[in-house]
Amino acid sequence: MPLYLLKISNDRETEIEIEASDEAEAMSVGYNAMALFVCRNFPPPESISIRVVDANRTPVGRLKMTFEMETAVRASLQ
């Protein structure tokens, strides 16, 4: 099976080597990796991205997520 790299960036960059049958499957693996990371690290970093490249480091695609949370300031309940 062809090799691909997931280049995961938040505060630092990490590379993970994966095997996938084609570019679509490599992107799917990246999507699943992002979903698992967010579920395990909640709240997630403010911004996370995964760049998918092939074995020659040719870009395949990028997944990016920005997390933002706002709360309303309310008077305390009596």
SULRARA-V978311 format. One line per field, one symbol per residue. ss: DSSP state (~ for helix, > for strand, _ for the rest). psi: psi as a letter, one per 30 degrees, with the letter a starting at -180 (. if undefined). burial: + if it has 24 or more other ideal C-beta (glycine too) atoms within 12 Angstrom, else -. Layout:
BEGIN
ss->???
psi->???
burial->???
END
This chain:
BEGIN
ss->_>>>>>>>>___>>>>>>>>__~~~~~~~~~~~~~~~~~~______>>>>>>>>____>>>>>>>>____________
psi->kkklkjjkkcflkkkkklklfaeeeeeeeeeeeeeeeeefikkllekkljkklafggkkelkkkkkkkkkkkklkkk.
burial->---+++++-------+-+-+-----++-++--++--+----------+++++++-----++-+-+-------------
END
